[in-house]
Amino acid sequence: MTLKVLPVLLFGAKYGSLVTVWRLLATGFFTSFTLPKLYICYSTQIHMIAENLIDRALEAWKSCPRKKFVAGTAVIVCWNLFSVKTRFVAAFISVVILRYNHQTAGLV
């Protein structure tokens, strides 16, 4: 657990004096107005980039000869690195993604 938190602790030790409540509130305030505006302006580009990344990932997965090995390794790494609560959230999100894919596969 200490090794997982080490980067946060080092960052906090070095730059902790720069993070104040006032700066956090100001950053949150400006971000809450800026990010939605940027998303509205660049939503088509964001969706195009996301579709390209998804297509590239699917092509790489289809051409991978060791799919079971890669998937098993990813599951083992996640199992060893994350807490129980994170595992449940990841499992829930995976089930939602699988159900969504099954529903949209019938529509295409």
C-alpha positions as CSV (number, residue, x, y, z in Angstrom):
1,M,0.0,0.0,0.0
2,T,2.8,2.4,0.8
3,L,4.3,2.0,-2.7
4,K,1.0,2.9,-4.3
5,V,0.8,6.1,-2.2
6,L,4.4,7.0,-2.6
7,P,4.1,9.3,-5.7
8,V,1.2,11.2,-4.0
9,L,3.2,11.6,-0.9
10,L,6.3,12.8,-2.7
11,F,4.2,15.3,-4.8
12,G,2.5,16.5,-1.7
13,A,5.8,17.0,0.1
14,K,7.3,19.0,-2.7
15,Y,4.3,21.0,-3.9
16,G,1.9,20.8,-0.9
17,S,2.4,24.5,0.0
18,L,1.1,25.5,-3.4
19,V,-2.2,23.7,-3.0
20,T,-4.6,25.9,-0.9
21,V,-8.3,25.8,-0.4
22,W,-8.7,29.1,-2.3
23,R,-6.7,27.8,-5.3
24,L,-8.7,24.6,-5.3
25,L,-12.0,26.5,-5.3
26,A,-10.9,28.9,-8.0
27,T,-9.6,26.0,-10.2
28,G,-12.9,24.1,-9.7
29,F,-15.0,27.2,-10.4
30,F,-13.2,28.0,-13.7
31,T,-13.0,24.4,-14.7
32,S,-16.7,23.9,-14.2
33,F,-17.4,26.6,-16.8
34,T,-14.5,26.0,-19.2
35,L,-14.6,22.3,-19.7
36,P,-18.3,22.1,-20.9
37,K,-17.7,25.0,-23.3
38,L,-14.6,23.3,-24.7
39,Y,-16.5,20.0,-25.0
40,I,-19.4,21.8,-26.9
41,C,-16.9,23.5,-29.3
42,Y,-14.8,20.4,-29.9
43,S,-17.3,17.5,-29.5
44,T,-17.1,16.3,-33.1
45,Q,-13.3,16.2,-33.0
46,I,-13.4,14.4,-29.6
47,H,-15.8,11.8,-31.0
48,M,-13.7,11.3,-34.1
49,I,-10.6,10.8,-32.0
50,A,-12.4,8.4,-29.7
51,E,-13.8,6.4,-32.6
52,N,-10.3,6.1,-34.2
53,L,-8.8,5.0,-30.9
54,I,-11.6,2.4,-30.4
55,D,-11.1,1.1,-34.0
56,R,-7.3,0.9,-33.5
57,A,-7.7,-1.0,-30.2
58,L,-10.2,-3.4,-31.8
59,E,-7.9,-4.0,-34.8
60,A,-5.0,-4.7,-32.5
61,W,-7.1,-7.0,-30.4
62,K,-8.4,-8.9,-33.4
63,S,-4.8,-9.4,-34.7
64,C,-3.4,-10.5,-31.4
65,P,-2.6,-14.2,-31.4
66,R,-2.5,-14.5,-27.6
67,K,-5.8,-13.0,-26.6
68,K,-6.4,-15.3,-23.6
69,F,-2.9,-14.7,-22.3
70,V,-3.2,-10.9,-22.6
71,A,-6.6,-10.9,-21.0
72,G,-5.5,-13.2,-18.2
73,T,-2.5,-11.1,-17.4
74,A,-4.6,-7.9,-17.3
75,V,-7.0,-9.6,-14.9
76,I,-4.2,-10.8,-12.6
77,V,-2.5,-7.4,-12.6
78,C,-5.8,-5.7,-11.7
79,W,-6.5,-8.2,-9.0
80,N,-3.2,-7.7,-7.4
81,L,-3.1,-3.9,-7.6
82,F,-6.6,-2.8,-6.7
83,S,-8.6,-3.0,-3.6
84,V,-11.8,-5.1,-3.2
85,K,-14.1,-2.0,-3.6
86,T,-12.3,-1.1,-6.8
87,R,-12.7,-4.7,-8.1
88,F,-16.4,-4.6,-7.5
89,V,-16.7,-1.2,-9.3
90,A,-14.7,-2.6,-12.2
91,A,-16.8,-5.7,-12.4
92,F,-20.0,-3.6,-12.4
93,I,-18.7,-1.4,-15.2
94,S,-17.7,-4.4,-17.2
95,V,-21.2,-5.9,-16.9
96,V,-22.7,-2.6,-18.0
97,I,-20.4,-2.4,-21.0
98,L,-21.1,-6.0,-22.0
99,R,-24.9,-5.5,-21.7
100,Y,-24.7,-2.3,-23.7
101,N,-22.6,-4.1,-26.4
102,H,-25.2,-7.0,-26.5
103,Q,-28.0,-4.5,-26.9
104,T,-26.4,-2.5,-29.6
105,A,-25.1,-5.5,-31.5
106,G,-28.7,-6.5,-32.1
107,L,-29.5,-3.1,-33.6
108,V,-26.7,-3.0,-36.1
